[in-house]
Amino acid sequence: MEALSLGMDLLDQNEVEALLAAVEQDQEEDSGPVDKIFSRRIRRGQTPEVKEYDFKRPERVSKDQMRSIQTLHETFARSFGASLSGFLRTIVEVKVAHVAQMTYYELISSLPNPTSFNLIEADEFEGRLCLEISPLIIYPIIDRLMGGSNRELFVPQRPQTVIETRLISKITDRAMEAMREAWQGVRDIKFRLTETESNPQLVQIVPPNEVVVVVGFELKLGNRAGTMNLCIPYAVIEPFMEDLASQSWFNSTKVRKASETMGRLSKHLSGACVTVTGLLAETTISLGDLMSLSVGDLIVTEKEATKPALVCVEGEKKMLAEIGRHKGNRALKIVRPIKPSDRV
């Protein structure tokens, strides 16, 4: 093809080849889909970070809130471990192993059957929590309570008996108290155990696809070890999400600790004995005048008799007082505390 007729104009060979090359380039551009990412935070020239999102496992709790939940339950683990150690009269280690988000169905599917599955309620929560304790650690604790040594302990694969359930309640009651102490930094919540089940498949506290926060713990009792899982549905802690922000939670913890410290100090100091003296006036004299003083001599000061006297506590000037008598005894009537602006 030497030339192409287009209307009344003729194109030479170079123009024909340029036209065909432009058509092929447009076809290549149209063949590949172009993904456009819209964002208010990404500026022109920046490369956006794209992550896959699984609609079956939505993440509703932010990383900061997850860190706050972990820190909060690390406090619970220390308190619960100390309480169990005192109750069982042996060292019990409790520590946070992981904190994760998952669906309630995934949690239930991962738990053994039978196990110790305990339901927890609180007046401040619109829903229930669950605390699962593995039989691998719950039976060594029961054996310890019954006077055993855990050396040749057999872990049965059956539901707990009535007696075993009563013994487990002594453990869960201490867990409730430790949780209340840990959550005081967020809210004053009183947890209580409402129901105990051995088959977790029979308990439906939320729909299967509901997101829950699972706090996993590791418990060690001598040469025995096991796990414990605390399940917190998102719908339960959703009203507390603002309180679970890292900064507000740490600030409230500091304020609470400061107030507790002040209360303890005030309680112990209130019974301490201190020396209180009344200072009428001050002056200076020579050592010779002091040695020549006798009965009837007058010591003259520059302070007027109408001005108030000073009340000193352990030698420190604290209050102003008026001089008088009460039931035949000399007395000082407190007027007011000494201000920084007073020249005394």
DRENNUDREN-510959 format. One record per residue (C-alpha): y, z, x; residue number from 1; residue in one letter; chain. Coordinates in pm, 1 decimal, padded with zeros to 6 digits, always signed. Example, Ala and Ser with C-alpha at 12.3 -4.5 7.8 and 13.67 -1.06 7.14 Angstrom:
% residues 2
((-00450.0,+00780.0,+01230.0),1,'a','A')
((-00106.0,+00714.0,+01367.0),2,'s','A')
//
This chain:
% residues 344
((+00000.0,+00000.0,+00000.0),1,'m','A')
((+00311.9,-00117.4,+00172.7),2,'e','A')
((+00561.5,-00033.3,-00099.6),3,'a','A')
((+00578.5,+00133.2,-00438.8),4,'l','A')
((+00791.7,+00001.4,-00721.3),5,'s','A')
((+00981.0,+00280.0,-00900.5),6,'l','A')
((+01203.3,+00137.6,-01172.4),7,'g','A')
((+01426.5,-00121.1,-01001.0),8,'m','A')
((+01409.7,+00048.7,-00652.9),9,'d','A')
((+01150.7,-00011.1,-00385.4),10,'l','A')
((+01017.2,+00269.9,-00159.9),11,'l','A')
((+00904.4,+00201.2,+00192.1),12,'d','A')
((+00588.0,+00346.1,+00348.3),13,'q','A')
((+00756.1,+00659.4,+00493.9),14,'n','A')
((+00907.3,+00757.7,+00159.6),15,'e','A')
((+00570.3,+00709.4,-00016.3),16,'v','A')
((+00391.0,+00935.2,+00233.1),17,'e','A')
((+00661.7,+01204.8,+00199.0),18,'a','A')
((+00631.0,+01192.1,-00179.9),19,'l','A')
((+00249.9,+01227.8,-00169.5),20,'l','A')
((+00274.2,+01519.5,+00078.7),21,'a','A')
((+00517.6,+01703.2,-00149.6),22,'a','A')
((+00281.2,+01661.0,-00447.5),23,'v','A')
((-00016.9,+01798.8,-00247.4),24,'e','A')
((+00189.4,+02100.1,-00131.6),25,'q','A')
((+00289.1,+02184.2,-00490.3),26,'d','A')
((-00077.1,+02170.6,-00598.3),27,'q','A')
((-00179.9,+02411.4,-00319.2),28,'e','A')
((+00089.7,+02660.1,-00417.4),29,'e','A')
((-00011.0,+02645.6,-00784.9),30,'d','A')
((-00381.5,+02694.3,-00707.3),31,'s','A')
((-00336.6,+03044.4,-00556.6),32,'g','A')
((-00225.3,+03322.9,-00793.8),33,'p','A')
((+00076.7,+03518.6,-00681.5),34,'v','A')
((+00070.1,+03893.1,-00751.4),35,'d','A')
((+00411.8,+04039.6,-00810.4),36,'k','A')
((+00465.9,+04412.8,-00778.4),37,'i','A')
((+00760.1,+04565.7,-00957.0),38,'f','A')
((+00888.8,+04905.0,-00849.8),39,'s','A')
((+01219.8,+05088.4,-00852.3),40,'r','A')
((+01154.2,+05257.5,-00518.6),41,'r','A')
((+01045.7,+04953.5,-00312.0),42,'i','A')
((+01336.5,+04765.6,-00159.9),43,'r','A')
((+01345.1,+04402.9,-00058.6),44,'r','A')
((+01160.9,+04345.8,+00265.8),45,'g','A')
((+00935.3,+04651.2,+00234.0),46,'q','A')
((+00559.1,+04623.3,+00201.3),47,'t','A')
((+00430.1,+04818.9,-00101.0),48,'p','A')
((+00120.5,+05035.4,-00077.7),49,'e','A')
((-00135.1,+04932.2,-00339.5),50,'v','A')
((-00414.3,+05169.7,-00443.9),51,'k','A')
((-00698.2,+05121.6,-00686.4),52,'e','A')
((-00676.9,+05323.8,-01007.3),53,'y','A')
((-00990.8,+05429.8,-01188.5),54,'d','A')
((-00916.3,+05478.9,-01557.9),55,'f','A')
((-01241.1,+05673.7,-01593.7),56,'k','A')
((-01113.9,+05937.3,-01346.1),57,'r','A')
((-00736.6,+05965.2,-01390.5),58,'p','A')
((-00554.5,+06199.5,-01152.7),59,'e','A')
((-00313.8,+06405.7,-01358.6),60,'r','A')
((-00244.9,+06689.5,-01116.4),61,'v','A')
((-00020.9,+06609.6,-00820.6),62,'s','A')
((-00109.8,+06691.5,-00461.7),63,'k','A')
((+00152.7,+06967.3,-00444.7),64,'d','A')
((+00010.7,+07129.7,-00756.2),65,'q','A')
((-00342.4,+07098.6,-00618.9),66,'m','A')
((-00230.7,+07273.6,-00299.7),67,'r','A')
((-00073.6,+07548.5,-00508.7),68,'s','A')
((-00396.2,+07589.9,-00706.6),69,'i','A')
((-00591.8,+07609.1,-00381.8),70,'q','A')
((-00354.7,+07867.9,-00231.5),71,'t','A')
((-00363.8,+08070.9,-00552.9),72,'l','A')
((-00743.2,+08081.0,-00558.9),73,'h','A')
((-00765.8,+08159.6,-00188.7),74,'e','A')
((-00591.0,+08482.8,-00286.6),75,'t','A')
((-00849.5,+08523.1,-00563.2),76,'f','A')
((-01132.9,+08467.5,-00313.4),77,'a','A')
((-01005.5,+08738.4,-00077.3),78,'r','A')
((-00956.0,+08987.3,-00359.5),79,'s','A')
((-01293.1,+08907.3,-00520.5),80,'f','A')
((-01473.4,+08933.7,-00186.4),81,'g','A')
((-01318.4,+09273.0,-00114.4),82,'a','A')
((-01407.3,+09397.2,-00464.2),83,'s','A')
((-01769.0,+09280.4,-00432.7),84,'l','A')
((-01801.6,+09430.6,-00085.6),85,'s','A')
((-01693.9,+09770.0,-00215.6),86,'g','A')
((-01916.2,+09745.9,-00522.8),87,'f','A')
((-02231.4,+09631.6,-00340.7),88,'l','A')
((-02158.8,+09843.9,-00029.7),89,'r','A')
((-02215.9,+09546.5,+00198.3),90,'t','A')
((-02005.4,+09261.4,+00333.7),91,'i','A')
((-01961.5,+08974.5,+00087.2),92,'v','A')
((-01769.8,+08666.8,+00204.5),93,'e','A')
((-01595.6,+08452.6,-00055.6),94,'v','A')
((-01392.3,+08147.2,+00043.9),95,'k','A')
((-01260.0,+07829.7,-00119.8),96,'v','A')
((-01476.6,+07529.7,-00030.0),97,'a','A')
((-01295.7,+07250.2,-00218.1),98,'h','A')
((-01053.1,+07175.4,-00499.7),99,'v','A')
((-01104.2,+06848.9,-00686.7),100,'a','A')
((-01026.3,+06663.1,-01007.2),101,'q','A')
((-01308.2,+06512.7,-01210.3),102,'m','A')
((-01422.5,+06465.2,-01566.6),103,'t','A')
((-01599.5,+06743.9,-01749.5),104,'y','A')
((-01911.4,+06526.2,-01777.9),105,'y','A')
((-01929.5,+06485.2,-01399.3),106,'e','A')
((-01906.3,+06860.7,-01352.3),107,'l','A')
((-02177.1,+06940.7,-01606.2),108,'i','A')
((-02407.0,+06674.0,-01459.9),109,'s','A')
((-02376.6,+06824.8,-01112.3),110,'s','A')
((-02465.7,+07182.2,-01214.2),111,'l','A')
((-02822.5,+07315.3,-01199.5),112,'p','A')
((-03017.1,+07423.8,-01505.1),113,'n','A')
((-03064.0,+07716.1,-01545.7),114,'p','A')
((-02755.5,+07879.4,-01399.5),115,'t','A')
((-02504.0,+08151.0,-01484.5),116,'s','A')
((-02243.0,+07968.6,-01694.9),117,'f','A')
((-01966.7,+08204.1,-01815.3),118,'n','A')
((-01685.6,+08116.9,-02056.7),119,'l','A')
((-01343.2,+08273.5,-02001.7),120,'i','A')
((-01053.1,+08309.1,-02244.3),121,'e','A')
((-00695.2,+08435.8,-02226.7),122,'a','A')
((-00429.2,+08479.0,-02493.2),123,'d','A')
((-00187.6,+08270.8,-02285.9),124,'e','A')
((-00429.2,+07972.4,-02265.9),125,'f','A')
((-00491.4,+07715.7,-02537.3),126,'e','A')
((-00853.6,+07664.1,-02447.0),127,'g','A')
((-01128.1,+07811.7,-02234.2),128,'r','A')
((-01223.9,+07812.8,-01867.7),129,'l','A')
((-01574.2,+07836.4,-01727.3),130,'c','A')
((-01708.0,+08015.2,-01421.6),131,'l','A')
((-02046.0,+07898.1,-01292.7),132,'e','A')
((-02235.1,+08112.3,-01040.2),133,'i','A')
((-02537.8,+07964.2,-00866.8),134,'s','A')
((-02874.0,+08142.8,-00905.2),135,'p','A')
((-02909.5,+08121.3,-00525.1),136,'l','A')
((-02645.8,+08396.2,-00491.5),137,'i','A')
((-02661.0,+08569.4,-00829.1),138,'i','A')
((-03022.7,+08686.1,-00786.7),139,'y','A')
((-02962.4,+08831.3,-00437.0),140,'p','A')
((-02673.0,+09027.4,-00588.9),141,'i','A')
((-02898.0,+09151.2,-00871.3),142,'i','A')
((-03164.5,+09243.1,-00615.8),143,'d','A')
((-02903.4,+09436.0,-00417.0),144,'r','A')
((-02796.1,+09626.0,-00729.5),145,'l','A')
((-03159.1,+09717.9,-00799.4),146,'m','A')
((-03209.4,+09854.4,-00447.5),147,'g','A')
((-03383.8,+09553.9,-00290.3),148,'g','A')
((-03341.4,+09416.3,+00062.0),149,'s','A')
((-03336.8,+09037.8,-00017.6),150,'n','A')
((-03597.8,+08975.5,+00255.1),151,'r','A')
((-03870.7,+08829.2,+00035.6),152,'e','A')
((-03664.2,+08746.8,-00270.3),153,'l','A')
((-03794.8,+08479.6,-00506.9),154,'f','A')
((-03532.0,+08291.8,-00712.1),155,'v','A')
((-03688.5,+08223.7,-01054.3),156,'p','A')
((-03623.3,+07897.2,-01237.4),157,'q','A')
((-03569.2,+08050.4,-01581.7),158,'r','A')
((-03279.7,+08177.2,-01797.4),159,'p','A')
((-03147.2,+08525.4,-01725.7),160,'q','A')
((-03291.6,+08817.1,-01915.7),161,'t','A')
((-03080.2,+09063.3,-02112.8),162,'v','A')
((-03087.6,+09316.3,-01828.9),163,'i','A')
((-02991.5,+09051.0,-01573.1),164,'e','A')
((-02705.7,+08934.7,-01797.3),165,'t','A')
((-02572.9,+09291.7,-01816.3),166,'r','A')
((-02587.1,+09320.0,-01436.4),167,'l','A')
((-02410.8,+08983.1,-01396.1),168,'i','A')
((-02133.6,+09107.0,-01626.0),169,'s','A')
((-02048.6,+09372.4,-01366.4),170,'k','A')
((-01980.5,+09087.9,-01122.1),171,'i','A')
((-01785.2,+08871.7,-01365.8),172,'t','A')
((-01569.4,+09166.7,-01473.5),173,'d','A')
((-01455.0,+09206.6,-01112.9),174,'r','A')
((-01392.7,+08833.7,-01097.6),175,'a','A')
((-01167.1,+08857.8,-01405.4),176,'m','A')
((-00964.3,+09136.7,-01245.3),177,'e','A')
((-00929.5,+08940.9,-00920.4),178,'a','A')
((-00814.2,+08634.1,-01116.4),179,'m','A')
((-00553.4,+08839.8,-01299.1),180,'r','A')
((-00415.1,+08968.1,-00969.0),181,'e','A')
((-00409.4,+08616.7,-00820.8),182,'a','A')
((-00235.1,+08461.3,-01124.4),183,'w','A')
((+00037.1,+08726.4,-01135.1),184,'q','A')
((+00247.1,+08504.0,-00910.6),185,'g','A')
((+00252.4,+08247.3,-01193.7),186,'v','A')
((+00210.8,+08447.1,-01513.2),187,'r','A')
((+00074.1,+08786.5,-01614.9),188,'d','A')
((-00255.8,+08670.4,-01766.0),189,'i','A')
((-00542.6,+08892.8,-01877.1),190,'k','A')
((-00872.6,+08706.5,-01851.1),191,'f','A')
((-01178.8,+08813.0,-02047.0),192,'r','A')
((-01538.9,+08696.2,-02058.5),193,'l','A')
((-01644.2,+08576.8,-02404.6),194,'t','A')
((-01982.5,+08407.6,-02369.8),195,'e','A')
((-02262.9,+08351.8,-02119.4),196,'t','A')
((-02503.9,+08058.0,-02120.9),197,'e','A')
((-02783.8,+07948.4,-01888.1),198,'s','A')
((-02783.6,+07576.8,-01978.1),199,'n','A')
((-02443.5,+07417.1,-01905.9),200,'p','A')
((-02538.6,+07108.3,-02107.0),201,'q','A')
((-02517.7,+07314.2,-02425.7),202,'l','A')
((-02153.1,+07416.0,-02369.3),203,'v','A')
((-01877.3,+07174.6,-02466.5),204,'q','A')
((-01536.5,+07328.9,-02399.3),205,'i','A')
((-01358.5,+06989.6,-02372.4),206,'v','A')
((-01455.2,+06625.3,-02440.3),207,'p','A')
((-01677.0,+06468.3,-02171.6),208,'p','A')
((-01401.0,+06235.8,-02043.7),209,'n','A')
((-01139.3,+06512.3,-02023.1),210,'e','A')
((-00998.0,+06577.0,-01676.0),211,'v','A')
((-01071.9,+06918.8,-01526.9),212,'v','A')
((-00975.0,+07087.5,-01201.5),213,'v','A')
((-01277.8,+07233.9,-01026.5),214,'v','A')
((-01233.1,+07503.3,-00761.4),215,'v','A')
((-01549.7,+07541.9,-00556.2),216,'g','A')
((-01629.1,+07865.5,-00370.0),217,'f','A')
((-01886.2,+07966.4,-00111.5),218,'e','A')
((-02038.1,+08315.1,-00134.1),219,'l','A')
((-02235.9,+08479.4,+00146.5),220,'k','A')
((-02432.9,+08801.1,+00113.5),221,'l','A')
((-02616.0,+08881.0,+00435.3),222,'g','A')
((-02856.5,+08594.8,+00502.7),223,'n','A')
((-02814.3,+08458.9,+00148.8),224,'r','A')
((-02554.6,+08203.2,+00040.8),225,'a','A')
((-02462.7,+08024.9,-00280.0),226,'g','A')
((-02182.8,+07849.8,-00465.1),227,'t','A')
((-01947.4,+07935.6,-00747.7),228,'m','A')
((-01739.5,+07686.1,-00946.3),229,'n','A')
((-01432.5,+07759.9,-01156.2),230,'l','A')
((-01358.3,+07485.0,-01409.7),231,'c','A')
((-00999.2,+07465.8,-01539.2),232,'i','A')
((-00936.8,+07192.6,-01801.6),233,'p','A')
((-00611.4,+07005.7,-01757.3),234,'y','A')
((-00511.9,+07076.5,-02118.2),235,'a','A')
((-00530.8,+07449.8,-02042.1),236,'v','A')
((-00301.2,+07451.9,-01738.0),237,'i','A')
((-00068.3,+07173.6,-01854.7),238,'e','A')
((+00193.5,+07422.4,-01989.8),239,'p','A')
((+00190.4,+07595.4,-01647.9),240,'f','A')
((+00233.5,+07283.2,-01434.3),241,'m','A')
((+00600.8,+07355.4,-01360.0),242,'e','A')
((+00513.3,+07711.2,-01258.6),243,'d','A')
((+00243.6,+07576.3,-01027.5),244,'l','A')
((+00499.2,+07386.1,-00817.8),245,'a','A')
((+00464.6,+07496.8,-00456.5),246,'s','A')
((+00819.8,+07613.8,-00402.1),247,'q','A')
((+00854.4,+07813.1,-00724.1),248,'s','A')
((+00510.5,+07969.8,-00679.3),249,'w','A')
((+00579.4,+08083.5,-00324.0),250,'f','A')
((+00925.5,+08212.9,-00418.6),251,'n','A')
((+00788.2,+08413.0,-00708.9),252,'s','A')
((+00519.0,+08552.1,-00480.1),253,'t','A')
((+00779.7,+08664.6,-00228.1),254,'k','A')
((+00991.7,+08827.3,-00498.7),255,'v','A')
((+00687.2,+09000.3,-00645.8),256,'r','A')
((+00576.7,+09129.3,-00305.5),257,'k','A')
((+00929.5,+09251.3,-00226.4),258,'a','A')
((+00953.6,+09438.6,-00556.7),259,'s','A')
((+00607.9,+09589.5,-00506.5),260,'e','A')
((+00703.2,+09702.0,-00156.2),261,'t','A')
((+01023.4,+09861.2,-00283.0),262,'m','A')
((+00829.9,+10039.2,-00556.2),263,'g','A')
((+00576.1,+10182.1,-00312.9),264,'r','A')
((+00847.9,+10294.5,-00071.0),265,'l','A')
((+01046.8,+10460.6,-00349.3),266,'s','A')
((+00736.7,+10639.7,-00475.5),267,'k','A')
((+00655.5,+10789.1,-00135.3),268,'h','A')
((+01012.9,+10867.5,-00038.0),269,'l','A')
((+01095.1,+11042.6,-00366.1),270,'s','A')
((+00894.7,+11346.7,-00258.4),271,'g','A')
((+01041.0,+11371.4,+00091.9),272,'a','A')
((+01258.4,+11677.7,+00176.7),273,'c','A')
((+01606.6,+11618.1,+00321.3),274,'v','A')
((+01883.1,+11851.0,+00441.5),275,'t','A')
((+02208.2,+11847.4,+00243.1),276,'v','A')
((+02524.2,+12007.7,+00386.0),277,'t','A')
((+02883.8,+12041.8,+00267.8),278,'g','A')
((+03154.0,+11946.5,+00516.8),279,'l','A')
((+03490.1,+12107.3,+00429.9),280,'l','A')
((+03695.6,+11978.2,+00723.2),281,'a','A')
((+03677.0,+11872.8,+01088.3),282,'e','A')
((+03900.3,+11955.2,+01385.1),283,'t','A')
((+03888.3,+11988.7,+01764.1),284,'t','A')
((+03958.4,+12295.8,+01979.4),285,'i','A')
((+03923.9,+12371.4,+02344.5),286,'s','A')
((+03623.7,+12552.5,+02483.5),287,'l','A')
((+03845.3,+12845.1,+02585.6),288,'g','A')
((+03979.5,+12885.8,+02230.5),289,'d','A')
((+03622.9,+12873.0,+02099.5),290,'l','A')
((+03512.0,+13151.5,+02334.9),291,'m','A')
((+03810.8,+13373.0,+02240.6),292,'s','A')
((+03754.6,+13348.4,+01862.6),293,'l','A')
((+03710.4,+13679.6,+01680.5),294,'s','A')
((+03684.0,+13807.9,+01328.2),295,'v','A')
((+03997.5,+13730.1,+01125.0),296,'g','A')
((+04115.1,+13433.1,+01334.9),297,'d','A')
((+04217.7,+13117.3,+01148.2),298,'l','A')
((+04107.8,+12765.0,+01237.6),299,'i','A')
((+04375.0,+12520.2,+01127.0),300,'v','A')
((+04284.3,+12161.5,+01033.5),301,'t','A')
((+04491.5,+11862.2,+00928.9),302,'e','A')
((+04301.3,+11818.3,+00600.5),303,'k','A')
((+04475.6,+11927.0,+00281.3),304,'e','A')
((+04304.2,+12189.2,+00064.3),305,'a','A')
((+04332.5,+11965.9,-00243.7),306,'t','A')
((+04128.7,+11683.0,-00090.9),307,'k','A')
((+03754.6,+11667.3,-00171.5),308,'p','A')
((+03490.6,+11790.1,+00064.9),309,'a','A')
((+03213.2,+11572.3,+00206.5),310,'l','A')
((+02841.6,+11596.7,+00118.8),311,'v','A')
((+02619.0,+11497.5,+00411.1),312,'c','A')
((+02250.4,+11403.0,+00383.1),313,'v','A')
((+02064.2,+11445.0,+00713.2),314,'e','A')
((+02401.6,+11437.5,+00888.8),315,'g','A')
((+02517.1,+11115.5,+00720.4),316,'e','A')
((+02829.1,+11129.4,+00500.2),317,'k','A')
((+02722.2,+11008.6,+00156.0),318,'k','A')
((+02934.7,+11160.8,-00125.9),319,'m','A')
((+03267.5,+11325.7,-00212.2),320,'l','A')
((+03265.5,+11665.2,-00387.8),321,'a','A')
((+03498.5,+11934.1,-00522.6),322,'e','A')
((+03472.7,+12294.5,-00403.7),323,'i','A')
((+03410.5,+12558.9,-00670.3),324,'g','A')
((+03184.2,+12838.5,-00794.4),325,'r','A')
((+02878.8,+12833.5,-01021.0),326,'h','A')
((+02722.3,+13157.5,-01149.6),327,'k','A')
((+02884.1,+13356.7,-00873.3),328,'g','A')
((+02776.1,+13119.5,-00595.3),329,'n','A')
((+02983.3,+12874.1,-00397.1),330,'r','A')
((+02910.9,+12521.5,-00519.9),331,'a','A')
((+03001.0,+12157.7,-00465.1),332,'l','A')
((+03051.8,+11927.6,-00764.3),333,'k','A')
((+02970.8,+11562.7,-00681.8),334,'i','A')
((+03262.3,+11332.4,-00762.0),335,'v','A')
((+03139.6,+10992.3,-00647.4),336,'r','A')
((+02957.0,+10817.4,-00360.2),337,'p','A')
((+03154.9,+10726.2,-00052.3),338,'i','A')
((+03275.2,+10367.0,-00053.1),339,'k','A')
((+03309.0,+10146.9,+00256.4),340,'p','A')
((+03686.4,+10146.3,+00205.3),341,'s','A')
((+03709.9,+10531.1,+00218.9),342,'d','A')
((+03842.5,+10679.5,+00543.4),343,'r','A')
((+03645.5,+10998.8,+00592.6),344,'v','A')
//
